[in-house]
Amino acid sequence: MHKPNKISLLYGFCGLFIALNIALIIQGFYWFTALPVAIIIGYLFFFSLDKLLFLLIIITPFTVKYENAAMGFTVNMPAEPIIAAILMLFFLKLIYEQRYERAILKHPVTIAIAVYLFWMLITSVTSEMKLVSLKYFISQLWYIVTFYFVFIKLFKEKINLHRFLWYYGVPLAIVILIITFQHSVYGFDRQVGTWIVRPFFNDHTNYSAVISLLTPLFFIFIFNRNYSSLQRFFALLIFMAFTTGIIFSYSRASWLGIIVSVAAFILIYFRINYRFIAATALLVFGLFYTFQTDIIIKLERDQQESSGDFREHIQSIYNITTDASNLERINRWKSAIRMFEERPVFGWGPGTYQFVYAPFQRWEDYTPITTHFGDVGNAHSEYIGPLAESGLPGMLTFIAIVITVLYTGIRNFYKIHDGNLRWLSLGATLGLITYFAHGFLNNFLNTDKASVLFWGLIALIVAIDVFHRKAEAAKKLQSKDQ
């Protein structure tokens, strides 16, 4: 076909699409507008999967929840349909090729993740609500397959390690600026901060947890000598946006996660002896056990509630007498432990907590925000939640992931000679530490925004270990032989 004819045909299709789209919008049908995007995604899916993965990273901070009450489902658009498609493609490719990187499969982190998924599947079969648990298992599967098993192969190329972080960090900074501007209209009121993050995030704690995962990395980027002055300047701007977002999220759990991350940096960077750390932890535990009565009396005397004043808001962290948020979290934990006591091995089933915890509440634990039907929220812990839903093995499998990831990330920092990779691995480890700490108080791994970073950063650490640290060691050994 001649070039003028091709142009005419293109204009014709565009005109037809615009006319048809206008007609459908008048009729109240808006989804046809997304057709060009769907065509682009379809093309990338079949012909350029790496570009589709990068597109997924870029759009995830902008996803919004779409709920269809009639059909009884919610989905984060447009990310989750793409994730589901990538999941199917992964398994089709696995069946066709019948192979996967052995070095990845044999890695301790991968083994820990596999055991975690396997036990989740087992407890889905034994679940009190099998359909709920199966849906939860599938959602976790598509997050882990996409953001760990698919991404880790993308990270074979060093440049993609940085692309992943920048492609997520820049859009997230834009979302933070939008939310901060909207929040400023209300004078940064603390109560407004809990809902102003919508529709991008469910609540302020989810918002701050996601920001915290990337904050240590962009702080490190500011001092990265491999970056140009312009790149380091942009890293500084993004870090400032992240800091603003964390401060005005008024999320005490996130602030605590950052503090733990800073403490971890000091311990790792200065190579403080682990025996000293263990002895200190044992001493603190012993003192708490010895003076537990006095400590509890002190905590019960503190009646400082959540506040817009930052000093008072920080003080309210340990108020377990009148602060409704703290008391409700304790109520959820107690309910989860009672659930565990009744079913200690298999639990009640993944994703079932919010549907079954109501009878396990006690009237003396009720708070002003307690729901008698137990139909709002989860166990508020990445550790206690699995304990109730998948029994003691469920909690232990998640802890195994935490331990193997920390070991791998810290080992990378100590063993790798490439300064860029060393600090990249440390930054990812510190980012995950903010979430590991945050996970004692909240759980967000059932959301796309937290999962893409959580499993993605784990994939980054393992990729550095499998593809780059060992390649560096092999190259060094070869140069010695020569």
C-alpha positions in Angstrom: 0.0 0.0 0.0 1.3 3.5 -0.9 2.2 5.9 1.9 -0.6 8.4 1.1 -3.1 5.5 1.2 -1.8 4.3 4.6 -2.1 7.8 6.0 -5.7 8.1 4.7 -6.5 4.7 6.2 -5.1 5.7 9.5 -7.1 9.0 9.6 -10.2 7.0 8.6 -9.7 4.6 11.6 -9.0 7.5 14.0 -12.1 9.4 12.8 -14.3 6.2 13.1 -13.0 5.6 16.6 -13.6 9.2 17.7 -17.2 9.2 16.2 -18.0 5.8 17.8 -16.5 6.8 21.1 -18.5 10.0 21.3 -21.7 8.1 20.5 -21.0 5.6 23.2 -20.1 8.3 25.8 -23.4 10.0 25.1 -25.1 6.6 25.9 -23.1 6.4 29.2 -20.6 3.8 28.0 -17.0 5.0 28.8 -14.9 1.8 28.5 -14.4 2.1 24.7 -12.0 5.0 25.5 -9.6 2.4 26.8 -9.4 0.5 23.5 -6.2 2.1 22.2 -4.5 1.4 25.6 -5.7 -2.2 25.4 -4.3 -2.6 21.9 -0.9 -1.2 23.0 -0.9 -3.5 26.0 -1.9 -6.5 23.9 1.0 -5.8 21.4 3.5 -5.5 24.2 2.2 -8.7 25.9 3.0 -10.8 22.8 6.0 -8.9 21.3 7.8 -7.0 24.1 7.1 -8.4 27.6 10.0 -6.4 29.2 8.4 -3.1 28.0 5.0 -4.3 29.3 6.6 -4.9 32.7 8.1 -1.4 32.8 4.7 0.0 31.8 3.1 -2.0 34.6 5.6 -0.5 37.1 4.9 3.1 35.8 1.1 2.8 36.0 0.8 1.0 39.4 1.1 4.2 41.5 -1.9 5.6 39.6 -4.2 2.5 39.8 -7.6 2.9 41.4 -10.0 0.4 42.8 -13.0 -0.6 40.6 -15.8 -2.4 42.5 -18.7 -4.2 40.8 -21.2 -4.9 43.6 -23.5 -6.8 41.3 -20.8 -9.4 40.4 -19.2 -9.3 43.8 -15.6 -8.4 43.0 -13.1 -5.5 43.2 -10.1 -5.0 41.0 -7.3 -2.4 40.8 -7.4 -0.9 37.3 -5.6 -1.2 35.1 -2.7 -3.0 36.8 -4.4 -6.2 38.1 -5.7 -7.5 34.7 -2.2 -7.0 33.3 -0.7 -8.9 36.2 -3.2 -11.8 35.7 -2.3 -12.0 32.0 1.4 -12.1 32.9 0.7 -14.9 35.4 -0.9 -17.0 32.6 1.9 -16.2 30.2 4.5 -17.3 32.8 2.9 -20.7 33.3 2.3 -21.2 29.6 5.9 -20.5 28.9 7.0 -22.7 31.8 4.9 -25.6 30.4 6.3 -25.0 26.9 10.0 -24.6 27.8 9.9 -26.9 30.9 12.8 -25.0 32.5 13.5 -22.1 34.7 16.8 -20.7 36.1 18.2 -23.3 38.4 20.2 -20.8 40.4 17.0 -18.9 41.2 15.1 -22.0 42.2 17.9 -23.2 44.5 18.2 -19.9 46.2 17.2 -19.9 49.9 14.8 -16.9 49.4 13.0 -18.7 46.5 12.7 -21.9 48.6 11.2 -19.9 51.5 8.7 -18.2 49.1 7.8 -21.6 47.6 7.2 -23.1 51.1 5.1 -20.0 52.0 2.9 -20.4 48.9 2.7 -24.2 49.4 1.4 -23.9 52.9 -1.0 -21.1 51.9 -2.4 -23.5 49.3 -2.8 -26.3 51.9 -4.6 -24.0 54.3 -6.8 -22.8 51.5 -8.0 -26.4 51.0 -8.6 -26.8 54.8 -10.1 -23.3 55.0 -13.4 -22.4 56.8 -14.3 -20.4 53.6 -12.6 -22.2 50.8 -13.7 -19.8 48.0 -12.5 -16.8 49.9 -9.1 -18.5 50.6 -8.7 -19.7 47.0 -9.3 -16.1 45.7 -6.8 -14.8 48.2 -4.2 -17.5 47.3 -4.6 -16.7 43.5 -4.1 -13.0 44.2 -1.0 -13.7 46.2 0.2 -16.0 43.5 -0.1 -13.5 40.7 1.7 -10.8 42.8 4.6 -13.2 43.7 4.9 -14.7 40.2 4.9 -11.4 38.4 7.0 -9.3 40.9 9.4 -11.9 41.9 9.8 -14.8 39.4 9.3 -12.6 36.3 11.0 -9.5 37.5 14.1 -11.4 38.7 14.9 -12.4 35.1 14.4 -8.8 34.1 17.1 -7.9 36.6 19.8 -9.9 34.8 20.7 -6.5 33.2 22.1 -4.1 35.7 20.4 -1.1 34.0 17.0 -2.7 34.8 17.7 -2.6 38.5 17.8 1.2 38.4 14.9 1.5 35.8 12.6 -0.5 38.2 13.2 2.0 41.0 13.0 5.2 38.9 10.0 4.0 36.9 8.1 3.4 40.2 9.6 6.3 42.1 8.8 9.2 39.7 5.1 8.3 39.3 4.8 7.8 43.1 6.3 11.2 43.7 3.7 12.7 41.3 0.9 11.0 43.3 2.4 12.3 46.5 2.4 15.9 45.1 -1.2 15.6 44.1 -2.2 14.2 47.5 -0.1 16.8 49.3 -1.6 19.7 47.3 -5.1 18.4 48.1 -4.2 18.0 51.8 -2.8 21.6 51.9 -6.2 22.9 51.0 -7.4 21.5 54.4 -4.4 22.9 56.3 -2.8 19.5 56.6 -5.4 18.4 59.1 -4.6 15.0 60.6 -8.1 13.6 60.2 -8.3 14.7 56.6 -4.9 12.9 56.0 -6.6 9.5 56.6 -8.9 9.8 53.6 -7.3 12.4 51.3 -5.0 9.7 49.8 -8.0 8.2 48.0 -8.6 7.0 45.2 -4.9 6.1 44.9 -4.6 4.4 48.3 -7.0 2.8 50.7 -5.8 4.8 53.7 -2.9 6.8 55.0 -1.0 3.8 56.5 -0.9 1.9 53.2 0.3 5.2 51.5 3.1 5.8 54.0 4.2 2.1 54.0 4.7 2.2 50.2 6.6 5.4 50.3 8.9 4.1 53.1 9.9 1.1 51.0 11.6 3.4 48.4 12.8 6.2 50.7 16.2 4.7 51.7 17.0 3.9 48.1 16.5 7.5 46.8 18.4 8.8 49.8 21.3 6.6 48.6 20.9 7.8 45.0 21.6 11.4 46.1 25.2 10.3 46.9 25.6 7.8 44.0 28.7 8.9 42.1 27.7 6.8 39.1 24.8 9.2 38.6 25.1 12.6 36.9 24.6 15.8 38.9 21.2 16.1 37.2 20.1 12.6 38.2 21.3 13.2 41.8 19.4 16.4 41.9 16.2 14.7 40.8 16.9 11.9 43.4 17.0 14.7 46.0 13.7 16.2 44.8 12.0 12.7 44.9 13.4 12.0 48.3 12.0 15.4 49.6 8.6 14.4 48.1 8.8 11.1 49.9 9.8 12.7 53.2 6.9 15.1 52.9 4.5 12.3 52.1 5.6 10.3 55.2 5.4 13.3 57.5 1.9 14.4 56.5 0.6 10.8 56.4 0.6 11.0 60.2 1.3 7.2 60.1 3.1 6.3 63.4 3.9 2.8 62.1 5.7 4.3 59.1 7.7 6.7 61.3 8.7 3.7 63.4 9.7 1.7 60.3 12.0 4.5 59.2 13.6 4.7 62.7 14.2 0.9 62.7 15.7 1.2 59.2 18.2 3.9 60.3 19.2 1.8 63.3 19.7 -1.2 61.0 21.9 0.9 58.7 24.1 1.8 61.7 24.4 -1.8 62.7 25.2 -3.0 59.1 27.5 -0.2 58.0 29.6 -0.3 61.1 29.5 -4.1 61.2 28.5 -4.2 64.8 29.0 -7.7 66.2 25.8 -9.8 66.1 26.7 -11.4 69.5 26.5 -7.9 70.9 23.2 -7.2 69.2 21.8 -10.6 70.5 23.1 -9.8 74.1 21.5 -6.4 74.0 18.2 -7.8 72.7 18.3 -10.4 75.5 19.1 -7.7 78.1 16.2 -5.5 76.9 13.8 -8.5 77.0 15.0 -9.5 80.5 14.5 -5.9 81.8 11.0 -5.8 80.2 10.1 -9.1 81.7 11.4 -8.1 85.1 9.7 -4.7 85.2 6.7 -5.6 83.0 4.2 -4.5 85.7 5.7 -1.1 86.1 6.0 -0.6 82.4 2.3 -1.6 81.8 1.2 0.8 84.6 3.3 3.6 82.9 1.7 2.8 79.5 -1.8 2.8 81.0 -1.2 6.3 82.5 -0.4 7.7 79.2 -3.6 9.2 77.8 -2.2 11.2 74.9 -4.3 10.4 71.8 -3.5 10.8 68.1 -3.0 14.5 67.4 -2.2 17.0 64.6 0.7 18.1 66.8 3.7 16.0 65.8 5.1 15.8 69.3 1.8 14.7 70.8 1.2 12.3 67.9 4.5 10.6 68.5 3.8 10.4 72.2 0.5 8.7 71.4 2.3 5.7 70.0 2.5 4.0 73.4 -0.9 5.1 74.6 -2.8 1.9 75.3 -5.4 3.4 77.5 -7.5 5.9 75.4 -6.1 6.0 71.9 -8.8 4.2 69.8 -6.4 3.2 67.0 -4.0 1.5 69.4 -6.7 -0.2 71.4 -8.5 -1.5 68.3 -5.2 -2.9 67.0 -4.7 -4.7 70.3 -8.3 -6.0 70.0 -7.6 -7.4 66.5 -4.4 -9.1 67.8 -6.1 -10.6 70.7 -8.9 -11.9 68.4 -6.2 -13.4 66.1 -4.5 -15.2 68.9 -7.8 -16.7 70.1 -8.4 -17.9 66.6 -4.9 -19.4 66.6 -5.5 -21.2 69.9 -8.6 -22.8 68.4 -6.9 -23.9 65.2 -3.1 -23.8 65.8 -1.9 -25.8 62.8 -4.0 -25.0 59.7 -5.7 -21.8 60.9 -9.1 -20.6 59.5 -7.9 -20.1 56.0 -6.0 -17.3 54.1 -8.0 -14.1 53.7 -10.7 -15.2 56.1 -9.8 -13.2 59.2 -12.1 -10.3 58.5 -15.1 -12.6 58.0 -14.6 -14.8 61.1 -12.9 -12.8 63.9 -16.1 -11.1 65.3 -17.0 -14.0 67.7 -13.5 -13.9 69.1 -13.7 -10.3 70.3 -14.3 -9.7 74.0 -16.5 -6.9 75.3 -13.7 -5.6 77.6 -11.6 -5.1 74.4 -14.2 -3.1 72.5 -13.3 0.4 71.3 -15.3 3.3 69.8 -14.3 2.0 66.3 -14.9 -1.7 67.0 -17.5 -3.3 64.7 -19.7 -6.0 66.3 -20.0 -7.8 63.0 -16.2 -7.9 62.5 -16.6 -6.8 58.9 -14.1 -4.0 58.7 -10.4 -4.6 58.2 -7.9 -7.3 58.9 -5.5 -8.5 61.7 -3.2 -5.4 61.3 -0.1 -7.5 61.3 1.9 -9.5 58.7 2.9 -11.9 61.4 -0.2 -12.3 63.6 -2.5 -12.4 60.6 -1.0 -15.6 59.1 -0.9 -17.0 62.6 -4.7 -16.9 62.7 -5.3 -17.7 59.0 -2.6 -20.4 58.3 -1.6 -21.5 61.8 1.9 -21.4 63.3 3.5 -22.8 60.1 1.9 -19.9 58.2 3.6 -17.3 60.4 6.9 -19.2 60.4 7.0 -19.4 56.6 6.7 -15.6 56.4 9.4 -15.1 59.1 11.6 -17.5 57.0 11.2 -15.1 54.0 12.2 -12.2 56.2 15.3 -13.9 57.6 16.6 -15.2 54.2 16.1 -11.8 52.6 17.9 -10.0 55.3 20.8 -12.5 55.2 21.1 -12.2 51.4 20.9 -8.4 51.3 23.5 -7.9 54.1 25.8 -10.5 52.6 25.6 -8.7 49.2 26.7 -5.5 50.9 29.7 -7.2 52.6 30.8 -9.4 49.7 30.3 -7.3 46.5 33.1 -5.1 45.4 31.0 -3.1 42.9 30.1 0.0 45.0 27.0 0.7 42.9 25.5 -2.8 43.5 26.6 -2.9 47.1 24.6 0.3 48.0 21.7 -0.7 45.8 21.4 -4.0 47.7 21.7 -2.2 51.0 19.1 0.4 50.0 16.7 -2.4 49.0 17.4 -4.2 52.3 16.8 -1.0 54.3 13.6 -0.3 52.4 12.3 -3.8 53.2 13.3 -3.4 56.8 10.9 -0.4 57.0 8.2 -2.8 55.9 9.3 -5.7 58.1 9.0 -3.3 61.1 5.7 -1.8 59.8 4.4 -5.3 59.3 4.1 -5.8 63.1 1.4 -3.1 63.0 -0.2 -3.4 59.6 -0.5 -5.7 56.6 -0.7 -4.6 52.9 0.6 -7.4 50.9 -2.9 -8.0 49.5 -2.5 -4.6 47.6 -0.8 -4.1 44.2 1.1 -0.9 45.2 2.8 -2.5 48.2 3.3 -5.9 46.5 5.1 -4.6 43.5 7.7 -3.0 45.7 7.9 -5.7 48.4 8.4 -8.6 46.1 10.2 -6.5 43.5 12.8 -5.4 46.0 13.3 -9.0 47.1 13.7 -10.0 43.5 16.3 -7.2 43.1 18.3 -8.5 46.1 18.2 -12.1 44.9 19.1 -11.0 41.3 22.2 -9.2 42.6 23.2 -12.3 44.6 22.5 -14.8 41.8 23.5 -12.9 38.6 25.9 -10.2 39.7 27.7 -11.1 43.0 28.5 -14.6 41.8 29.5 -13.4 38.4 31.8 -10.9 40.0 33.3 -13.7 42.2 33.8 -16.0 39.2 35.5 -13.2 37.2 37.8 -12.4 40.1 38.7 -16.1 40.4 39.4 -16.3 36.6 41.7 -13.3 36.7 43.7 -15.0 39.6 44.1 -18.2 37.5 45.5 -16.2 34.6 
